[in-house]
Amino acid sequence: MEEPISYRKIIHVDMDAFYASVEQMDNPELKGKPLAVGGSEVRGVVSAASYEARKYGVRSAMSGIQAKRNCPDLIFVRPRFDRYKEISKKIRKIFHDYTDLVEPLSLDEAYLDVTQNKKGNPSATLLAKEIRQRIFDEVGLTASAGISINKFVAKVASDFNKPNGQKTVNPEEVEPFLESLDIKKFYGIGKVTAEKMYQLGIFTGKDLKSKSAEFLEHHFHKSGLHYYKIVRGIHNSAVKPNRIAKSVAAEHTFSENLTSEIFMLEKLERIAAELEKRLRKHKISGKTVTLKIKYSDFTVQTRSKTLPYFISDKGILLETAKELLYQERMKESVRLLGISLNNLNTDVKKSVVVQLKFDF
């Protein structure tokens, strides 16, 4: 007699419009109104949008100007990251009442492996429901959840019944569920990749599944094998409570576009100091410095240099960033600059949350 196949039980919890929901909770006058966090109608980008604003097509990473154009009644509020962190800690404390296998992706979402859990409850579906109810009762916010056999399917499922809902994809349902989805619903397939897939006649998971591994590797290189596996429900990545940081970054959006490199150097000095502070706090250093430049036309350019030794000092960060800045001429005025450090010495596992800084 064959042994039954053993599956992991993974929950992906995703807070609903987290930053915007915190602002509406803390200020009842904002409830039910279209709200954008982290931007203004003059400058900056939207960091989060309430569901009322999303009805008008307002989305995160959209310019404040475009967001206001989409929704003339849109209310802009400044982000309060300390408050979001405070709420996030309360939510994670609830997670840890159920399992120690909690992998935060950001302040507002996390994976939980509840295969073996502290409640001794074999139903991941009921546990997810209980966790969401506790978040609502104890914190005052709604959350959505996806429940399945691996992180990928759980992540995709958590978007299915948003807001304030959940979806379970049982083992026998995984492949039919993925086959039925539009390819753009697959976590990790962005707009550019989706467009390329459409051109290749891949519109749904079923279309993707019909392609051979060789075909997908030819067109998508290393990612091809990943796509071949995930559409078949194969994703063996474990929930990692202490994810290794791959990069640490600091960046700044300016209240006015910069045209002079002299002014850019002043900003880079502050960004380098902020990055050094984050690196020192987490006892991390790295070898590869990347300068990020976002132009006034919203195109983004990155320039990188790898050093022969590990660094975390703001002086070396700044000098390397300067070198990269002068590497070639600017094509437009600049609205954002950022410095990141990767190729890290993360033998000691660290998790670093990177926040985008905004000017108002």
N, C-alpha and C positions, 0 to 999 in steps of 0.2 A: 504493500500500500504506500502510495506517494505521500511524502510530508507536505502539508499545506504551505504555500508560498508565504513568507513573512514580509510584510510591508512596513515601512515607516509611517508614522502618523504626524503629518506636518501641518501646522496652522500658520497662515500669514495674516497678521493683523495690521490693518491700515486705517489710521485715523481719517475721518471725513473732513476734508478742507481744513486741516489742523490749525494753521496759523489764523486763518479767517474765523474759524469757529471759536478759538480762544478769545479773539477780540470781541466777537458777538456775545460770548458768555460774560466777559468782564464789563461790557458796556451794553446793557439791554436796549439802548436806543438804536443800536446797529442791527438788532435782530430783524430778519426778514428783508434786509436791504442789500442791494448789490455792493459788495465790498472788495477792495483790493488791498493787500498788504505788500509793502515794499516797492513803492513806486510813487509817481506823481504824474499829473497830466502834462507836466513840462519835461521832466527828466526821469531817468531810471527805468527799471523793468518791474513787472509784477512778480512777486515772489509766491503769492498764493491768492486765490480768488474764491469767494463764497459761492455756494451753489446758485444763489440768486444772480450773481454776476456771470456765471458760466453759461446761463441761458442765453446771454447776449454774445457768446463766443469769447469772453475774456478768459485767458489762460495764463498759467505761470510762464515766465520767460518772455511774455509779450511786452512791448514798449508801453510806457504809460500813456503816450500820445495815442497809440492805436487802441488801447483799452478804453480810453475816454471817448474815442470816436465810435467804438462799438456800443458803448453804454454811457450816454451823456449824464445819467444820474449816478454814475459810479462814485463811491466814496473811497478816498485813499487814506490809509493809516500807516504810521511808521511801524516797522517790525520791532518787537520787544523780545529779543532772543533769550534774555535771562528768564523771562516769564515762560517762554515755550520750553526751556530746559527744565524748569521747576515742575511743570505739568508732566513732561515726558518722564521724569524720575518717578512720579507717582504711578504712572501707567506701567512702567517697567517693574516696579515693586509688586504690582498685581500679577504680572507675568511670572515672576519668580515664586509666587505662591503655588504655581502649578508645575513648573519645571525649571531646572537650572540651565537647560539647553535653550538659551535665548540669544538670538543673533540680531542686534539692532542694525537696520540699514540706514536709518536717519532718526531724527527726533520723533517722527510720526509713524514709523512702521518697523516691524520686526518679524522674524521667523521664530516659531516655537516648535521644538520636537517634543511631542507628548506621547510618544510610543510607550515609554515608561514614565508615569507622571506621579506627582506627590499626592494626588487625590485618589489614585487607584481606580480611576474611571476609564474603562476601555473605549468609550465613545468620544473621539476627537470632536465630533459635531456638537455634542452636548457641552463639552468643555469650552469650545469657542463661543457658544451661546452664553454660557455662564461668565466667561471673561468679558465679553462685550457688555453684559448687563452690569457687571461690577464697575467697569469703566464709566458707564453712564451714571450709576448710583453714587460712586465715590468721587468722581472727577467732574461729571456734568457734561461730558461730551459723548458723541456717538462714534462708533468704529464699525468698520466692515471687516469681514474675514473670508479667507479661502481655505479650504481644508482638503488635503489630498495626500498622495503617497510620496511626493517630493516637493522641493522648494519651487521649482519652475511652475508646476501645475497649480500649486497653492497660490502663488503670486498672480497668475492669470485669473484664477477663480475669484480672488478677492475683489476684483474690479467688476464682477458680473452683476451683483445686486447692490451696488452702491447707490445712494448712501444708506447707512444703517441697516445693512443686510449681510447675509453670508451665503456661500455656496459650497457644498461638498461634492467632490468628484471622487466617487468610489473607484477601487482598482479596475473593475471591469468596464467602467465608464470613461477611463482616461483617454484611450485612443479615439473613440467616437466623438468625445467632447472636443478634442484638439482638431480632429478632421473637419468639424463643423464651423470652426472659427475663421473669420477673415484674418489674413496673415498679419495685418497691422495690429491685431489684438495680442500677438505673441510678444511676451516680455523680452526686450532686448532687440527687437526688430524695429528700428526707427524709420523715419519718413524716407530717407534716401534708399535704405535697403529694401523697404516695401516697394518703392517705385521700380527698383531694379527687378524685383521678383515679379511684379505685374508685367513688366516687359518680357519676362521669360514664361509668361502664362501661368504664374503661380499666384492665385488669388485667395485660396483657402488652405487650411491645414491638409485637406485631402489632396490638393494639387501638389503641395510640398512633399507629402508622403509618397507620391507617385514617382518622384525623381530619385535617381540612384545616388549613392554616396559620391561616386566619381563625378557625376554631373554637378552636384552641389559644391564639391571641392574645387572643381575647375572654375566655377563662376564666383565662388565666395571664399576661396582659399581655406585657411584654417577654420573659419567660421562654418564652412560647409558641412563638416562632419558633426559639428554641434547641432546645426539645424536638422540634419538627418536623424540624430538621436532624440532630440526633444520632441519632435512630432510623433515619435513612437513611445513617448512617455518615459524615455531613458534619461535620467538626470540624477547622478549619484552623489552630488555634493552634499556633505553633511551640514547640519546646523552648527555653526562655529561661534561659541560664546565670546571668544576673543579673536576677532578677525585681525589679520595682519594689515596694517596700513600700507597702501601702495604708493600714496603720495600725500604730501601736506602742502596746502596752498593758502595764499591770501591775495585778495584782489579788491579793486575799488572802482566803482562807477562814479564819474565826475558830474558835478552840477552843470558844468559847461564843457563843451568839447575842447580838447587841447590841440594846439597846432604847433607850439614851440617845444622842442626837445628839452629845453632848459626847464620848463615847467614840468615836463614828464619826469625828469630826473628828481625833482623835489618830491613828487608823488611816489616814485619808486623807492626813495629812501624811507618813507613812512611804511610802505608795504613790506620792505625788507625787514624793518624793525618788528613789525607785527608777525611776520613769518618766523623770525628768530625766536620771538616770545613763545609761539606755539610749539616750535621744535624743542626748545629748552624744557617747556612744561612736560612734554611727553618723552623727553630724553631720546630724541630721534635725530639722526643726521643722514645725509644722502649725498649722492655724487652727481646727479643730473639736474641741472637748473633749466627750467622752462619759463620763457617770457610769453605771456598771453597778451595780445593786443586786439581789442574790439574797436573797429572804426565807426565813424558816424553813419555809414551805410549798413551797419550791423554785421558786416563780414568779420570773421575772426581769423587771426593769424597767430601761429605759435612758432617760436624759435627756441632751440634747445642746445645745450652744451654739456657734455659729460666730463667731469674732472677726474684726475687719477686718484683722488682721496676723498674721504667723507668730510662734509662740512655742515655747520649749522650756524656759523657766524654771519651776522648781518653785513659786515664789511665785505666778505667774499661774495655773499649773495648779491649785494648791490653792484659790485664791480663786474660780476659775470652778467648781471641783467643789463648793465650799461653797454657792455660789449655786444650783447645781443640786440640791444636797441639800435646801435649804430651799424649793425650788420648790413642793413639795406635801408633805402629811403622809405619814409612813410607814404602810403598811397592816398590817405585821406586824413582828416582830423580824427583824433582819438577820443572815445567816450569811456573806455575802460582799460585799465592795466592790471595785470596780475603776475605774481611770481609763484611757481610751484617747485617743489623738490621731490624727486622720486629716485628710484634705485637706492632704496633705504637700507639701513642697517637694522632691520626689524627682526633680528633673531629673537629678541624679547617681543612677544606679541603685544601690539598696542592697537587701540581703536581710536581714530581721530575724527572728530566731527568738524567739518570745514564750513564756516558760515560766510555768506556773501555780504560784504559791507555796502551800504547804500549812502548816497548823499541826498539831502533834501533841500 
